Amino acid sequence: MILKRALGVAIVLFWCFMNVLLVKRQLASAPPPVTLATVSVVTESLEEWWGVYFRAEKIGYASQKLVPQKDGYRLQSESVLRLNLLGTTQDVRTRLEMSANADWTMRQFDFELNSTNVRFSARGEFAGNKLSVETSSGGAATKTELTMRQPPYLLAALKPYVVTQQLEPGKPNIFPTFDPATLSQQFTTVVVEGRERVRIGDNVEPAIRVRQEFRGLSVTSWLDGNGRTLKEESPTGLSLVKEKAEDAVVIPGAKSIALDLVAQTAVPVEEPIAEPQRKERLKLRLSGFNLNHFPLNGQRQRLAGDTLEIRREDLSAIGSYKLPATGARYAAYLQPSPFVQSDHPRIRALARKILKKERDAMKAAVKLKDWVYRELAKEPTVSIPNALEVLQTKRGDCNEHTVLFTALARAAGIPAKTVVGVVYLRGSFYYHAWSEVWVGEWVSLDSVLNQFPADVTHLKFLEGEIDRQIDMLQLIGSLKIKVVEAS
């Protein structure tokens, strides 16, 4: 009931395939983007339908329509995924409408995600170097303004461009793109790899193979001569396959999908860890991925070669302080964000209610953890987790627990951040999210497992909100863990 990273991965991967990418803010050192000619390369509407598959089992469908307009293009896409998550089947629906200029840069977008008891929407408009965005979730709207050094591109509409402009095979073409779901932008590299024939159903069709790379993840697409996607694959096991509309919308199994996404993305280990909550030290040998892509050293973790040692924090050795925390070094971990609305009156009022007169940082963190653990139902939930939504539904798994705890902690004056990685349960490591709080030192805290500090099987790969968590996709299907020592 607690582990959502695999669930999030399924949704995230689908967004990747649809080119609505989860991304990080662009870096000052990023390479210059490709400059596109202001020409219309699509003169007729393109409508596409795909079946969505995970490890050869159909889990949903998607459609996309690209309509040329006098001054650019309009894109409409929808998807339905039926997910089996620890025995619970949920339908997830997404809808996206975007408009682009004639040079393919984005003008406006309107995004929506609906699942059981959860609705999230985001809409925005780009003008000058500003993107004005309004998100709505949990019965409240949040407005924000993002500064961009250059207009982002509508990547889904770039496939026809890539095909028709005869880009040099093997040469990287770099595009700044924007993700409406996470309000973030990145650079995506597109490489035309060559021509080949690909089987789609009973037919073998000529195709252009294109590779997209972002945040360490590589997605391969096979396109026809008009830029339509025939097939798309990721090393993680998720794929899109072109289908007729009437075939795409059929999901076998009616209301049940046999393949459990959480179990399928677990990382098994040969040596079981007995009573993990009692361990003070854990040594793990990591393989299957580039260790340099993740900040594995820091605080309670130490990396030597390919071996990671994790030591449990000793709370008795940490001197607490009186709330609120002060100092510039903590400011970023006390600030609200579009998904951690720690400045909202409902969040602030709840933090005051829970803490009452408590002003000791460590004791306050425990009270907030206890409340979140006690009051939130433990259920797999498909969402773009944000504190107000979770406060309204009072249910969820690790991401929902973590985002609400983080918001409450920041509202109370406790610096807090989200971290993601894996945690051990019953013979395997599962993708997971938890918190870290500053209580004199940074200490791990898991509000869904009710642990403070978190046990040593919490292996941290990175920290940050959803726009950072795309990096975890590098690990799906690749990460291998060997238990060296547990004491």
N, C-alpha and C positions, 0 to 999 in steps of 0.2 A: 504493500500500500504506500510505501514511502518513496520509492525510487523513480524519479521522473526523468532523469537525464535521457534514458532510452526513448521515452515518449517524446520528449522535446526534440530529440534527434530526428525522429520520424517526420515531425512537422518541419523542423529546420531544413532537413534534406529536401523535402518537397519544395520549400521556398527556393532552395538553391537551384533545383532543376527548373523552376519557373522563372529563374533570374530575378526574383525578388529577394536579394541576398542579405543575410545577416552579416554585418560588417563592423569594422572599427573606424573611428574618425581618421581622415586622411593625414598622412605624416608630411612634415615639411621636406623630408628627404626623398619623397616618392618621385619616381621618374615622370617625365612629361607625358601627357596623354596623347593618343592619336588625334589628329585634327581631321574631322570629317568634312567632306565637301557638302555644301548646301544644295543637295539635289534629291529629288524624289526617286527612289529606286523601287518603290512599291506603288503601282498604279491601280491595283485592284485589291479588294478586301481579301484577307487571308483568314480562314477559319480552320482551326485544328482541334482534334480530340485525341486524347491519349488514355490508355489504361495505366494505372500506377501500380507497380509491383515491388514487393519486398522479398528478396531471395526467392523469386519465381512464383510467389503467391500474390494474387491480385488483392490489393487493399483499398482501391479507390479509382477515381478517374479525374481528369482535368480537361478543361477546354480553354481556348484562347482565340480571340478575334482581333485582328489588326485592320483598322479602317483608315485608308488615306483620306486626308482632308485638305482643303485649299491651302492651309498654312502649316501643315504637318501631319500628325498621325494621332489616332485614338486607339488605345489598347484596352480590351476587356477580357478578363480571365476569371474563371471560377474553378473550384475544386471541391471534391467530397472524398474524405478518407474515412474508412471504417477500421478502427484500431482495437486490437485485443491487448489490454494492459493488465497483466496479473489477473486474468480471468474476467475483467470488466471490458465490455465492448462499448465504444463510444464513436459516434459520428462527428466529424469535424468538417465545417464548411468555411471556405474562404472566398472572398470576392475582391477583385481589384479593378479599378478603372484609372487609367492614366492618359494624359495628353502630352504629346511631344511636339517640339518645333520641327521645322523642315530639316534641321541639322541633327535631329534625333535627341536633342537635349530636352529634359523634362520641364513641363510647365506646371502641371497640377497632378494630384493623385487623390484617390479615395479608396481606402483599404478597410476590410472588415473581416473579422474572424468570429465564428459562432460555434460553440460546442455546448455540452451539457452545463446549464446554469451559468455560462460565461459568454459575454459579448464584448468584443473590443473593436474600436474603430479609430482610424487616424486619417485625417485629410490635410492637405497642405498645398501651398502655392509658392512657386519660385519667381522672384523678381529681383533684378540687380544682382547682388551677391547674397541675398537673404532668402531663406526658406521659412515661411511662416506655417506652423503646424498646430493643429488642435487634435488632441486625443480624447476619447470618451470611453470610460469604463467604470464600473462600480457606481453608476449614477452620478458621476461627476466628470466635468470637462477640464482639461489642462491645456494651456496654450504655451508654446515656446517658439523661439526664433533661433534658427541656426545660420551661422555665417559660413559661406562656402567660397573658396578662392576661385572656383570655376563652376559652370553649370554641370550638374550630373547628367549622365546619359540613361536612357531607357534601354537597358541591356537586352530585354526580350525582343525589341524591335531592331536590334543590331544584326541579328542573324541574316536577314535578307541583305543587309549591307555587306556583311562579310562574304556572302556567296557571290553577289553581283559585281563587286568591285575588284575581283581577281587579286586579292591580297597575296603577297609573296608567301608561298608555302614555307613553314618552319620559322617564320619571323614573328616574334612576339608583338602584339598590338595591344596597347594599354588604354583602358577606358575608366574614368571615374564614374561610379554608379551609386545609386541611392536605394536604401531599403526602407519602405514605408512602415514596416512592422516594428523596427527598432530605432527609427529616426536616426540612422547613421549612414555613412558613406565610406567607400573604399575604392581602391584601384583593382580592377580585374584584368588579367592577361588572357587574351584570346589568340590562339595559334591555329592556323589552317594546316592540318597535318598531311592531307592528301586525299586521293579518291579511291574508293573501293566499293564493293557490292555488299549489301547487308540484307539479311532475311527478315521480312516483316510478315508474319503470318505464313501464308502459303506462297508468298511472292518473294523474289529476290530483286532488289531495286538498287540502281546506281546511287551513290551517296558521296558527299564531301564530309570527311571526318574533321571535326573541330574540337579542340581542347580548351576548356576554361579553367583557369587556376586562380584561387583566391584563398588567403589565409591558410595555405598549406594543403588545401583540398583540391583535387583535380577531378573535373567532370568531363566526360567525353560525349559529344553529340554527333549524330549522323544526320545531315541535312540534304534535302533534295535541291534541285537547281533553282528553286524559288525561295530558299531559306526556310522552308517548312521542316520541322523536326520530325524525323522518322523514328528515331530512337535516342535514348539518353541513358547513360549508366554512370554509377559511382562505385568506387571500391567498397563502400559500405553495404552494398547489396540492394540499394533502391534504384529503380529504373522506371523510365517512361517508354511506352511503345505506342506508335500510331495505331488508332483503331477507328472504325466507323462510329458515328455518334450513337447509333442504336446498340452497338456492342460495348462501347466504352462505359455506358451508364449501368451495365449489369455487373454487380459485385457478387460472385458466388458465395453461397453460404447464408444468404439472406441477412440475418441479424448476427451472425457469428463468424469470426475469423479465427482459424485454428492457430495461426502463428502468433505466439506471444512475443511482442517486440522487446519487452524488458528482459525476458529469459534469453532471447536470441542475441542480445548485445552484451550479456554478462561476460566477465573474464574469469573463467574457472582456474583454480589452483590445485596442485596435487597434494600439498600439505595443508590439512585443515588447521585453523587457528582456534584453539580451545579458549573459551571465556575471554574474548577480545577486550571486553571492558575492564578486565583486571590487569592487562598488560601495560607495562611502563615503557617498553622499547620494542621496536619492530624493525627488522631489516628485510628489504625486498630487492630482488634483482629485476630490473626493468629491461624490456627489449621490444622490438617490433616497430619502433618509431624513432625519430630524431630527437634525442634528449635535449639538444640545444634549442629546440623550439619552445620549451617551457621553462619558466623560472622555478625550478624544483628546489633550489637552495633558499633557505630563509626561515627564521623563527625556529620552529620545532623540527624542521626537516634539514637533512644534510646529505648531499650527493657526493659520492666518491666513485668515479668511473661510471659503471652502470648500476651501482648499489646505492639504494636510498635508505637512510636510517631516520626513523621517526621516533621522537621522544615525547611522552605526554607531559604537558605543562604541570608545574607544581603551584597550585593557587596559594598555598601557605607561604610561599617565598615571594609573593608579589604584593607590593604596597598599593592599596587602593587610593582613591582620592574623592573629594567632595564634588558632586555635580553642580553645574555643567563643566565639561572639559573645555579648556581654553588653549589657545596657541595656534599659530598659523599652520603647523605641521599636521594638525588634525582637521583643519577646516573642510577639506574635500570630503571627509568621512562624516560630516555633520550636515552636509548640504542636501536639499531635496533634489529629485530628478523626476522626469516624466513617469517613471515606474515606481519610484520610492518617494511617495508624496508625504514626506515627514513634516512639511509645514502646513498640511491641511488641518483645519479645525477639528475634524473628527479623529484624526490620528493623534493630535496633541492632547485632546480631551481624554482619549482613552489612556494614553501614557500617564497622564496625571492621576486618573482614577486608579490605575493599577499600582502605581508607586506610592500614592498618598504622600506621606512626609519623608519617604526614604530618599536620602541624598548620597549614600555611599555607592560608588559606581559599581563595585562588584556585587553587592547585595541587590542593587537595582537590576542588573543584568539577569540575575537569577529569577527575580520576580517576573520580569518580562518574558523570559523563556518559559517559566512555569505556566503563565497565562496562555501563551500561544500553543504550547503543547496540550494543555487541558481543553481549550475552547475550540480548536480547529479539528474537524473530522478528518481522519486519515483516508483520503480517496485519491486514486489516480485522476488527474485533471489535465485536460488539454486547454492551455491558455497561454497568453503572453502575460506572465504573472506581474501584477502590480498591487500595491498595498491596499488601495481603496477597494478594488474588486474582491480581494481576499477577505477584507473586513466585512464586506457585504454578504458573501457566500458562506464564509466561515468553514471552508473545506479546501482540501488540496493535498498535495504531496510535498516533496522537499523544497521545490522552488517557491510554492505558495507560503509555506511556513517561514522560509528564509526571508522573503521580501517583506512580509508583514513584521517579523521581528526586527529586521534592519530599520524599517521606517519608525517603529516605536522607540528603538534605541536612540536613533538620531534625534527624534522629537524630545527625548528625555535628556539630551546632552551627552550621550555616550557615543563616541566615534565607532562606527560599525561598517562592515563591508561584506559583500557576498563572495564566497569562494566556491569553486567547483572542482570536482575530481572524482574519485571512486571511494567506496567504502565496502568493507567485507561483511557478508552475511551468508551463513550456511553454505560454505564451500566455494563461493565466488565473490569477485569484486563487481559492484554495480555502480553505474554512473549516478552521481549524487551532487547535491548542493547544500551548503551550510553557511554559517556566519563566522566572522572573527570580530571581536570587540576589544577596544582599548580600555583596560581596567588597571592601568599602571604598566602593563605590557600587552601586546596583542595576544589574545587567547582564543582558541577555537571553541565554538559553541554550536551545538546541533539541536534546534528546537523541535525537530520532528522525531528524533531518537531520545530527546530529553537528556542530553549529555552536556556537561560543562565542567571541565574541558571535554572535548570530543575524544573518543578513544583513538588509539594509535593506528587503527586500520583506516582512518580518514586520510587518504593520500591526496594532497592538494596539487593540482596542475596549474591553475591560474585563478585570478580574482577579477571581479568586475561584473557589470550587468550584462544583459542579454547580447549586446553588441560585441562583447568580448568572447562570449561562450562558443562562437562558431569555431574557434581553434580546437575545441574538443573533438570535432568531427575527424581530425587527423588520426584519432586513436581508435575509432570504431572499427572493429574487425582486425586491427593491427596490434593493439596493446597486448603484451604478454607479461605476466607477473609470476615470479617464483619466490616463495617464502624461504628466506635464508635463516632467520632467527626470530623468535618471539619470546619475550621474557618479561 
